[in-house]
């Protein structure tokens, strides 16, 4: 009903300042932070529920995994999917893991550009392509117990 109204538009333009005023107000600050905390919890829970649905394609049963599924797994692709499906949660995880977006260089997609040290780390994992994963998994899943009995 008020969409596009000049007062609503002005409120939207100034919402950061208005929000800061509520937080800084001596009698409303704590209540405003509590309300904001509850709203963010709901957002995180909704995003977690969304990405954990079986339809999201992230379910993985290691005991039933095929060799192709293991070889096709790509953590970077999983990160991209999470970033697009759960952007608020992605932002929280980045903050908690120390990815301070205010001082990092970013590429066109707003991903943080990693330095050369991460390139060496990536090359280490690239060397795993030379390992016989199928043989390793078959050896681990052969049903042998720690005492050598089947």
C-alpha positions, 0 to 999 in steps of 0.5 A: 500500500505504501510501496514507493511512498516518499516517506517509506523511501526516506526511511529505507535510505536512512535505516542504518542511522535509525537502527544505530539510534535504537541500539545507542539509545540508553533505554532501548539498546539492549532490547533492540539488540535482543530483537535483532539477535532473535531475528538473525537466529531465525534467519540462520535456522531457516537457511540451515533448514534449507540447505540441509533438505535432501532436495538441496543435494547435500546428503552424503552417506559415506558408507554407501558412497560410490567411488564416483561420488567421492571423486566428484566431490568439490568443496569449492563448488559446495562453498559456492552453493552454500554462498548462494543458497544461504548467504547470511549463514555464509557471511556468519561463517566467514566472520567466525573463521576470520575472513574479515571482508572489510580488509580483504581483496575480492574478485568479481563474485565478491569472493576473497582473493587468497594469497600465494600461501593458499596456492601451495595448500591447494597444490598439496591437495591437487597431488592427492589426484595421484593417490589410488582412492578406490584402493584406499577406500576398498581397503578401509571398507573391507570389513576388517576390524582393528584386531585383524578379524572379519 
